[in-house]
Amino acid sequence: MSPVLRATQAAPRGAQAGARATKRRGITADANKAKRAKVKQKIPGAKKIQNDLLPSFSRQLSSMLSAGMPIVSCLDTLEEQADNPGFKAVVRQVARSIENGAAFSEALRQFPSVFDTLYCNMVKGGETGGQLAETIGRLAGFLEASARLRRKVKSAMMYPTIVLTIAIAIASAMILFIVPVFGKMFEDFGAKLPGPTQFLLNTSDFGRQYGLYVFVGIVFCVIAFKKWKASPKGAYSFDSFVLKDPVFGLLNQKVASARFARTFGQLIKSGVPILDALTIVSGATGNHVAGRIIMNAKETVEKGEPLSTALLNQTVFPLMLVRMLQAGEKTGKVDEMMDNIADFYDDEVDTMLAGLTSLLEPLLMIFLGVIIGGIVISMFLPIFKMGEIVGGG
């Protein structure tokens, strides 16, 4: 059984256990220092920096450290190259903090909106193990893989979103501006209109009279939904619903599994203690249900059980992931197993996204044709029956 996946190693067992305990205290002390010296200023565009700039920053920093450059010189070089003013200021401040005697991980904790807990703890593990360049290189690979997964999901959702937006915009414009013109023309006929045409005219009248109120109501509902989703209870309920969705549930399950495996593997490889790693991973899956399952597993691991046993009876992570983790525990290669399973689920996500996209394209075309075509046919239906309408019967 791999020692890193049992919490019992955290108890003092000679010099090795003492070193682990000291390491954990070091991480906790760094966190406390970060809280005391927490930077109040908000970094402009922190999310963009974290998603777009941090992977390349980490890759370049790893390369320069591997070449033997001092870390302050590396940071000064990267500061000169940075185009983003906010990120330039962050790198400058990190370099100055190191010059004043702070550890690299401690300096990074000043900017939690850019360097999250996972990043800082992996750097701390690299510092402790004397493998900072290698650890930052792994971080770069992890961030690049996460960015690729994020881009794939976004690009897959972009096409249906654009098509739906265009369909709604065209339909709304036709109902509010074109249908009334036909309505005035049909009024002169003085005959009863076909049902679809009358329904469309009634919808147009309602939209013109109460459209503003409907729009305000929709905006209010969207804001209320976002606030509810931002609450702990709402976020958990929404993520639970998403996982049970017959279409996107399996996709979200595989995305959460890929994030868990890759993040956990990188943390273990960097020497982060198992309990700290589980705490960090619980917030990195992107799903609150998965996060709660991981925290429950952490409690089981604290009692001395293997992580694979703690994850057996749950509904989010597939059994294959648990079995691979179990195999890694037996061979002492948990980090390698987690990297392999993360690559596997990344490929699974790619396949599912490609399948969903190819399925959605014809469905969206049909939807667009039904909406726009239905409006056009409803408007021209009275013209097709012109003789009957003009005759009054």
N, C-alpha and C positions, 0 to 999 in steps of 0.2 A: 504493500500500500504506500502510495506516495506520501511522504510526511507533510507536504505543504497543504494537503487537503483535510487535515485533522486539526482541530483547535487545540488538542491536548499538547501540541508542541509549544504553545504559548506559555505553558507552565514552566518554571525553572527546572531545567535538567542539565546541570553542568554549564560549562562555558558557552556551548552552542546555544542553549536555551536562553542563557543570560544575554547573549548578543542579540537574539531575536527580540527579547523583551526590551532591550535598550533601543533597538531599531524602531519598535512600535512607539516607545515613549518619545523617540526623536521626531517621528511623524506627527504625533499628537502635539509635541512642543512647538513644532513649526506651524501647525494649525492655530495654536493659541497665539503665537507671535503675529500671525497674519491677521487674527481678529483684533489684536491690540493695535496693530499698525495699519488697519484696513484703510485703503484709499477711498475717500468719500466721492471723489470726482468720477463722473461717468465717462467712459471712453467712447468717443463718437464712432458709430458704426462697429461696435464690438462684435456683433453677430457676423457681420461680413468678414471681419478680420479673422475670427475663429474658423469660419467655414472655408474662406477663399485664400487667405494669406498665410495662415499658420502651418499648413502642410509644407509649402515650399520653404518657409522660414526654417522649419525643423530639418528638412532635408539638407539645406545649405549649411546650417549650423553643424549637423552631424559630419558632413564632408570636411569642413574646416577643422573641427576638433580631431577627426581621424588623421588629418594632415599634420597635427602637432601644434596648431595655433593656440595661443592662450585664449581663454573664453572671453575676456574683456575685448581683446582685439577682434575676435569673431563678431561680437555684438556691435562694436563700433563700425565694422565693415557692413554688417547687415542694416544698421541704422542709415548709413549713407545710401544704400541701395533702395531703401523703403520709399515708396511713393505716397503711401497713405499717411497723412499727418498724425493721425491718432496713433497708429502703430509705430511710427517713428518715435513719438514721445514715450511710448511704452518701452521700447527697446532701449532708448537712452536711459530711462529711469532704472531699468533692470541692471544695466551696465554700471551705473553710478552706485547702486546698492551693493553690488559685488565688490567694487573698489573700496567701499566703506566697511567691508568685512563680512557681509552677508553671504550665506550659501546661495547657490543658483536657485535651488528649489524655494528657498525662503524669499528671495527677490521676486520670483514669479508669483508668489501668493499675494503680492500686493495688488494684482490685477485679476481677480477671480472671474470677471466677465470675459477675459481673453484666455487665460490659462486656468482651466477648470481643475477640480480636485484630482481627476484621473491623471491629467498631464503633470501636475506638481508632484503627485505621489510616485509616478513612474520615474521622474527626474530624481527624486529623493532616493529611490531604490538604486538608480544608476550611480549616483554619487557615493552611496554607502558601499556598493560592490566594486567601485573603481572602474565602471564600464559606462561612463556618461555618454561618450560618442555613440557606442553601440545602442544604448537605450534610446537616445534621441532619434537614431536611425530607425529603430523599431516604431517609435512614436510617429515618425513621418510616414512610414508604411501604413500604420493603423489609420492615421488621419486621411491619407489618400484613398484607402479602401472605403472608409466611411463616406468620404465625399463622393466617390463613384456610385455607391449605393444610393445616396441621397439624390444625386443627379438622375439616376435611372428612374427612380420612383417619380420624381417631379416631371421628367420628360414624358413618362407614360401617362401621367394625369393631365398634362398640358393640352394635348390634342382634344380629348373630350370636353375639357373645360372651355376651350376656345369655340368649339362647334356649338356647344349649348348656349354660350353667351351670344354668339352671332344669331342663333335661331330665336332666342328670346327677344333680342333687340329688333330683329326684322319683323317678328310677329307683333310686337308692341307698336312699332311704327305703323305697320299696316292697319292695325285695329284702331289706333288713335287718330290717324291722319287720312288714310285712304278710304277706309270703310265709311266714315261719315259722308264723303262725297257721293258714294254710291247710294247711301241712305236717302239723301235729299232727292236723288234722281228717282228712286223707287217710290218715294212719297207721292210724287206726281201721278203715278199709275193708279193709286187709289184701290189697289187690290191686295188681297191677303198674300203675304210672301211665304215662300217655302220655309219649313221649320229651321234648317241650318242657317239660312240667311237671317231670319228674325233673331235667332239666338246670337249671331255675330253682331247684329246691330244693337241688341240689348247690352251685350258685353262692351261694345264701343261706348255706348252712352254711360254705362256705369264707370268705365275707365276714365272718361273725360270729366265726370262729376266728382268721383271719389278716388281718382288715381293718386293724388297727392297724399291722401290719408292712408291708402294702401301702402304706398312707398314708405311713409313714416313708420307704419306698423311693421313692415318688413325689417327696416333698419333697427327698430327697437328690439324685435325678436332676435336678430343677429347679435346685437350687443348683449342682450340678456343671456343668449346661448353661450357666447364667449366667456362671460363672467361665470356662468355656471360651470362651464368646462374647465375654467381656471381654478375652481375650488377643488380641494382634495376629493370630496365625495363625488362631485360631478366628473372630474377627470377619471376616477376609477370606474364609474358607471359607464362613461362613454367608451373607454378602452375595453371594458368587458363586452359591451354591445358590438364593438368593431371586431373583436375576436370571434364572436358568434355569427357574424354576418356570413351568409352562405357563399357570397361571391368574393369578398375581400378578406374574410376571416383567416383563411389559410395563408394568404399572402402576408398579412400582418404577423402571423405566427412565425413564419420563416424569417421575416425581417428582424423580429425580436430575438430569435434564436441566433441569427448571424451576428447581431450586435453583442449579445451576451458572450458567445464563444470567442469572438475576436478580442473584446475588451478584457475578459477574464484571462485569456491566454497571455495577452501582453502584460498584464499586471503580475501574473505569477512568474513569467519569464524575467521580469524586472526585479523580482525579489520582494514584492509587496506582500505582507502577511495576509493569510487567507481571509481572516475576518474583515480586515480593512478593504481587501479586494472585493469582497461580496457587498460591502456597504457602497463602494464606489459603483460597482456594476449595476446595483439595483436602480440607480438613477440614470444609467447610460443605455438602457434597452429601448427607451422611447415609449414604453407601455407601463402604466401604473399597476396593472394586474401582474405582469411579469415581475415588476419591482417588488411587489408585496410577497410573491412566491419566493424570490431570492432572499428577502429579509427573514422569512419564515425558515428557509433552509439554513440561514446563518445561525439561527437559534438552535437548530438541530446539530449543526457542526460544533457549536460551542459546548455541546454535551459530549463530544467525542466521536460522533458518527461521521462516516465519510460523506462528502458532498453528493456523490452519486446516489447514495441511499436517501438523502434528504430530498432529492429531486424526483424520486420515483413516482410518488402519488400526487401528481399535479397535472394540469390540463393545458399548459401553454407550451412548454418545451417538449419536442417530440422524443419518443422513447429512444430513437437512434442516437440523439445527442447524449442522453443519459448513459447509454451503453458505451459510447465512445469515451465519455468521461471516466466511466468505470474502468475501461481498459487502460486509459492513461494513468489512473491511480495505481493500477497493478504493476505497470511497467516503469512508473516514475517519469513519464513523459506527458504530463497533462498539458503543458503549453503547446507541444507539437500537435497533440490530438485536437486541441481547441482551434488551433490555426487551420488544421485540415477540415474540421467540421464547419468552420466559418466560411472557408472557400467553397465548400460543397453547398451551403445554404445561399451564398451569394449567387452561385450558378443557378440554383433552384429559383431564386427570386427573378433572375434574368429571364428564365424560361417562362415563368408565370406571367411576368409583365408583357413579354412578347405575345403570349397567347391571349391575354386579356385585351391588349391593344388591337390585335387582328380581329378579335371578336367584336370589340366596341365600334370599330370603324364602320362596318355595314349597318349595325344597329343605329348608330347616330345618323347615318345617311337616310335610313328609313324614317327615323324620328323627324329629321329636318324636312323630308318630303311630305310626311303626313301633316305636319303643322302648317307649313307654307302652302302646300297644295290644297289642304283643307280650306284654308282661308280664301284662296283664289277661286276654288270651285263653288264655295258658298256664295261668293259675290257674283259670280257669273251664272249661277243657277237660274235666277229670275230672267236673265236675258235669254237663256236657252228656252224658257217657257214664255217668251214675250207675248205670243199670240193669246195665250190663256189669261195672262195678267192684264194686258191691255183691254181684253174683252170683259174684264171684271169677274171672271169666274175661273 
